[in-house]
Amino acid sequence: MKNWKREMWSGIRYVYHDRFLRGLAILSVTITLMYSIILATQIFFVRDVLQLDAFAFGILISIATIGSIVGSQAVAYMRKRWSTKQLIISSILCMGIIYGVVGLTTNAYMVGGLYFCAAFFIIVYNVTRSSILQRSVPNEMLGRVGSVFRFLSFGISAIGTLLGGLLVRVSETTFDRVFSLQLPYLLLSLIYILSALIFAMKMQNHSESQQRHINA
């Protein structure tokens, strides 16, 4: 039987020592953390900001699910027209803009449409990130590296839900409840847009260094 601890640490070391994968891991942790923050308070946002009942909340989630299904079908076509770099950066930017608008509105119909679009780009992001991993990691290390990314995502999700509730609780000491429940969406928007811009620069530097290595 293989030593699972040794394999786990070999995956962690591989990600840590690879500059590009390390940056992708940081991006993934950031995306998951911020998304977990809004999920932690989503039911209160729907109830207190949008003034919807449990049935309407279910409809919103169903709309988002449909967006995910459409995204899963469209991503193959999108990958033929755009590069993985363009897809992952644009999907993060779109999610940032969409959730930013969610944080600025109290219109339930608009939020339903925005949830649909956000779910669409969440699937595009996840599929594209998986594609990047498959192309950047040798086959013998792919399972271990993938496990590292899943471990980081699951771990940061728990922290994100805790921070989401804490953020709203602290915000309510200064602002009203409506703005406090909108705040996680606005913060996510800011972080996603900044992350997309930073990752775009990192990808550019990574491509340039690869090209210099080829030409050397």
C-alpha positions as CSV (number, residue, x, y, z in Angstrom):
1,M,0.0,0.0,0.0
2,K,1.3,3.4,-0.9
3,N,2.1,5.9,1.8
4,W,-0.7,8.5,1.4
5,K,1.0,11.0,3.6
6,R,4.2,10.9,1.5
7,E,2.1,11.3,-1.7
8,M,0.1,14.2,-0.2
9,W,3.3,16.0,0.8
10,S,4.8,15.4,-2.6
11,G,1.8,17.1,-4.2
12,I,2.0,20.0,-1.8
13,R,5.8,20.4,-2.5
14,Y,5.2,20.3,-6.2
15,V,2.6,23.0,-6.1
16,Y,4.7,25.2,-3.7
17,H,7.8,25.0,-5.8
18,D,6.1,25.6,-9.1
19,R,5.6,29.4,-9.4
20,F,2.7,29.2,-11.8
21,L,0.8,26.5,-9.9
22,R,1.4,28.3,-6.6
23,G,-0.2,31.4,-8.1
24,L,-3.1,29.4,-9.4
25,A,-3.6,27.9,-6.0
26,I,-3.7,31.3,-4.4
27,L,-6.2,32.4,-7.0
28,S,-8.4,29.4,-6.3
29,V,-8.3,29.9,-2.6
30,T,-9.2,33.5,-3.0
31,I,-12.1,32.8,-5.3
32,T,-13.5,30.0,-3.0
33,L,-13.1,32.1,0.1
34,M,-15.0,35.0,-1.2
35,Y,-17.7,32.8,-2.6
36,S,-18.1,31.0,0.7
37,I,-18.6,34.4,2.4
38,I,-21.6,35.3,0.3
39,L,-23.1,31.8,0.6
40,A,-23.0,32.0,4.4
41,T,-25.4,35.0,4.4
42,Q,-27.3,34.3,1.2
43,I,-30.5,33.2,2.8
44,F,-30.6,36.4,5.0
45,F,-29.9,38.5,1.9
46,V,-32.8,36.9,0.1
47,R,-35.1,37.3,3.1
48,D,-34.2,40.7,4.4
49,V,-32.9,42.5,1.3
50,L,-35.0,41.0,-1.5
51,Q,-38.0,40.4,0.8
52,L,-38.6,36.9,-0.5
53,D,-40.0,33.8,1.2
54,A,-38.6,30.3,1.2
55,F,-40.4,29.3,-2.0
56,A,-39.0,32.3,-3.9
57,F,-35.5,31.5,-2.5
58,G,-35.9,28.0,-4.0
59,I,-36.8,29.5,-7.4
60,L,-33.6,31.7,-7.3
61,I,-31.5,28.6,-6.6
62,S,-33.2,26.8,-9.4
63,I,-32.5,29.7,-11.8
64,A,-28.8,29.6,-10.8
65,T,-28.8,25.8,-11.4
66,I,-30.1,26.3,-14.9
67,G,-27.3,28.8,-15.4
68,S,-24.8,26.1,-14.4
69,I,-26.3,23.6,-16.8
70,V,-26.2,26.1,-19.7
71,G,-22.6,27.0,-18.8
72,S,-21.5,23.4,-18.8
73,Q,-22.9,23.0,-22.3
74,A,-21.4,26.3,-23.6
75,V,-17.9,26.0,-22.2
76,A,-16.8,23.5,-24.9
77,Y,-17.8,25.9,-27.6
78,M,-16.2,28.8,-25.8
79,R,-12.9,26.9,-25.5
80,K,-12.7,26.6,-29.2
81,R,-13.0,30.4,-29.7
82,W,-10.9,31.7,-26.7
83,S,-7.8,30.6,-24.9
84,T,-7.8,29.2,-21.4
85,K,-6.1,32.4,-20.2
86,Q,-8.9,34.6,-21.8
87,L,-11.6,32.3,-20.4
88,I,-10.4,32.2,-16.8
89,I,-9.7,35.9,-16.6
90,S,-12.9,36.9,-18.2
91,S,-15.0,34.5,-16.1
92,I,-13.6,35.9,-12.9
93,L,-14.1,39.5,-14.1
94,C,-17.7,38.7,-15.1
95,M,-18.4,37.1,-11.8
96,G,-17.0,40.1,-10.0
97,I,-19.1,42.6,-12.0
98,I,-22.2,40.5,-11.7
99,Y,-22.0,40.0,-7.9
100,G,-21.2,43.7,-7.5
101,V,-24.5,44.6,-9.2
102,V,-26.3,42.1,-6.9
103,G,-24.9,44.0,-4.0
104,L,-26.3,47.3,-5.4
105,T,-29.9,46.2,-6.1
106,T,-32.9,45.1,-4.1
107,N,-34.8,44.0,-7.2
108,A,-35.5,40.2,-7.0
109,Y,-36.1,39.8,-10.7
110,M,-32.8,41.4,-11.5
111,V,-31.0,39.3,-8.9
112,G,-32.5,36.1,-10.5
113,G,-31.0,37.0,-13.8
114,L,-27.7,37.9,-12.2
115,Y,-27.6,34.6,-10.4
116,F,-28.2,32.8,-13.7
117,C,-25.2,34.6,-15.3
118,A,-23.0,34.2,-12.2
119,A,-23.6,30.4,-12.2
120,F,-22.8,30.3,-15.9
121,F,-19.4,31.8,-15.4
122,I,-18.7,29.8,-12.2
123,I,-18.9,26.7,-14.4
124,V,-16.7,28.3,-17.1
125,Y,-14.1,29.2,-14.4
126,N,-14.1,25.7,-12.9
127,V,-13.8,23.8,-16.2
128,T,-11.1,26.2,-17.4
129,R,-9.1,25.9,-14.2
130,S,-9.2,22.1,-14.4
131,S,-8.0,22.4,-18.0
132,I,-5.1,24.5,-17.0
133,L,-4.1,21.9,-14.3
134,Q,-4.3,19.0,-16.8
135,R,-2.1,20.9,-19.3
136,S,0.4,22.2,-16.7
137,V,1.0,19.1,-14.5
138,P,2.5,15.7,-15.6
139,N,0.2,12.8,-15.6
140,E,2.0,11.1,-12.7
141,M,1.5,14.1,-10.5
142,L,-2.0,15.2,-11.6
143,G,-3.9,13.3,-9.0
144,R,-1.8,14.6,-6.2
145,V,-1.9,18.2,-7.3
146,G,-5.6,18.0,-7.9
147,S,-6.0,16.7,-4.3
148,V,-4.0,19.7,-3.0
149,F,-6.4,22.1,-4.8
150,R,-9.4,20.3,-3.4
151,F,-8.0,20.2,0.1
152,L,-7.4,24.0,-0.1
153,S,-10.8,24.7,-1.4
154,F,-12.6,22.6,1.2
155,G,-10.6,24.0,4.0
156,I,-11.0,27.6,3.0
157,S,-14.8,27.1,2.5
158,A,-15.2,26.5,6.2
159,I,-13.2,29.7,7.0
160,G,-15.2,31.7,4.5
161,T,-18.6,30.8,6.0
162,L,-17.3,31.8,9.4
163,L,-16.0,35.1,8.0
164,G,-19.2,35.8,6.2
165,G,-21.3,35.7,9.4
166,L,-18.7,37.7,11.2
167,L,-18.5,40.4,8.5
168,V,-22.3,41.0,8.6
169,R,-22.3,41.0,12.5
170,V,-19.5,43.5,12.7
171,S,-21.0,45.7,9.9
172,E,-24.3,45.8,11.7
173,T,-22.7,47.7,14.5
174,T,-22.1,50.6,12.1
175,F,-24.5,50.2,9.2
176,D,-28.1,49.0,8.8
177,R,-28.9,45.4,8.1
178,V,-29.7,45.8,4.4
179,F,-26.3,47.3,3.6
180,S,-24.5,44.8,5.9
181,L,-26.0,42.0,3.9
182,Q,-25.1,43.6,0.6
183,L,-21.5,44.2,1.8
184,P,-20.2,40.7,1.2
185,Y,-21.3,40.9,-2.5
186,L,-19.5,44.3,-2.9
187,L,-16.4,43.0,-1.2
188,L,-16.4,39.9,-3.4
189,S,-16.8,42.1,-6.5
190,L,-13.7,44.1,-5.5
191,I,-11.6,41.1,-4.7
192,Y,-12.6,39.2,-7.9
193,I,-11.8,42.1,-10.2
194,L,-8.4,42.7,-8.5
195,S,-7.6,39.0,-8.6
196,A,-8.4,38.8,-12.3
197,L,-6.1,41.7,-13.1
198,I,-3.3,40.3,-11.0
199,F,-3.6,36.9,-12.5
200,A,-3.6,38.4,-16.0
201,M,-0.3,40.0,-15.2
202,K,1.1,36.8,-13.7
203,M,0.0,34.8,-16.8
204,Q,1.6,37.3,-19.1
205,N,4.9,37.0,-17.1
206,H,4.6,33.2,-17.2
207,S,4.1,33.2,-20.9
208,E,7.0,35.5,-21.5
209,S,9.4,33.4,-19.3
210,Q,8.3,30.3,-21.2
211,Q,9.0,32.0,-24.5
212,R,12.5,33.1,-23.3
213,H,13.3,29.6,-22.2
214,I,12.3,28.2,-25.6
215,N,14.4,30.8,-27.4
216,A,17.4,30.3,-25.2
